[in-house]
Amino acid sequence: MKLPVLAALFTLTFAAAAAAAPGAEETCKALAARTQGEGPSMNLCTCTYKLADEVMDDDIKALLFQSWNDGIDRQEEADALRPRGRASKQFRKLERAVRKKCAPF
């Protein structure tokens, strides 16, 4: 009985974190300010953000967006999520989507 309750709580926690997280424009502005013009363009950043929002699971996407906002690399945290390899697969999927749909930027 405790397992389903914990799973539901875990899911709600990530959903609340995602809902409270800044949107694409705010996140990309924070990333641009931190990288001082050496990061992606605003158009590429917002396109990537929107694609990540579509193709990634909530827990992985929350770590990605949090990393963009505060500059802390969370790759190890993402790789530690179960099942193993899920984060890497989703990042590769995101990369392909960005090359395909955001290429003009």
C-alpha positions in Angstrom: 0.0 0.0 0.0 2.8 2.4 0.8 4.5 1.9 -2.6 1.6 3.4 -4.7 1.3 6.3 -2.3 5.0 7.1 -2.5 4.9 6.8 -6.3 2.0 9.2 -6.4 3.7 11.6 -4.1 6.9 11.5 -6.1 5.0 12.2 -9.3 3.1 15.1 -7.7 6.4 16.6 -6.4 7.9 16.7 -9.9 4.7 18.0 -11.4 4.6 20.8 -8.8 8.3 21.6 -9.4 7.7 21.7 -13.2 4.6 24.0 -12.7 6.6 26.3 -10.4 9.6 26.4 -12.7 10.2 29.5 -14.9 9.1 29.2 -18.5 11.1 29.1 -21.7 11.8 32.8 -21.9 12.8 33.3 -18.3 15.0 30.1 -18.4 16.7 31.2 -21.6 17.3 34.7 -20.3 19.0 33.2 -17.2 21.1 30.9 -19.3 22.1 33.8 -21.6 23.0 36.0 -18.7 25.2 33.3 -17.1 27.0 32.4 -20.4 27.5 36.0 -21.4 26.8 35.5 -25.1 28.7 32.3 -25.4 25.6 30.0 -25.1 22.9 29.3 -27.6 20.9 32.1 -29.2 17.6 33.0 -27.6 15.7 31.5 -30.6 17.7 28.2 -30.3 17.3 28.1 -26.6 13.5 28.6 -26.6 13.1 26.1 -29.4 15.2 23.5 -27.5 13.2 24.2 -24.3 9.9 23.6 -26.1 11.2 20.4 -27.6 12.5 19.2 -24.3 9.2 19.9 -22.7 7.5 17.7 -25.4 9.9 14.7 -25.6 11.4 14.3 -22.1 9.9 12.7 -19.0 9.1 15.2 -16.2 11.9 14.2 -13.9 14.6 14.4 -16.5 13.2 17.7 -17.9 13.0 19.2 -14.4 16.7 18.5 -13.9 17.6 19.9 -17.3 15.7 23.1 -16.8 17.0 23.5 -13.2 20.5 23.2 -14.6 19.8 25.9 -17.2 18.5 28.2 -14.4 21.3 27.7 -11.9 24.3 26.5 -13.9 24.8 23.3 -11.9 25.5 20.3 -14.1 23.0 17.6 -13.2 24.0 14.9 -15.7 25.0 12.5 -12.9 21.6 12.9 -11.2 19.8 12.3 -14.5 21.9 9.3 -15.3 21.2 7.8 -11.8 17.4 7.8 -12.5 15.8 4.4 -13.1 15.7 2.7 -15.5 19.3 3.1 -16.3 20.0 4.8 -19.6 16.7 6.5 -19.8 18.1 10.0 -19.5 20.8 9.4 -22.1 18.3 8.1 -24.6 16.0 11.1 -24.0 19.0 13.5 -24.4 19.9 11.9 -27.7 16.3 12.1 -28.8 16.3 15.8 -27.9 19.5 16.4 -29.8 18.0 14.8 -33.0 14.8 16.8 -32.6 16.8 20.1 -32.2 18.9 19.4 -35.3 15.7 18.7 -37.2 13.4 21.4 -36.0 15.6 24.2 -34.7 18.4 24.0 -37.3 17.7 27.4 -38.9 18.5 29.2 -35.6 
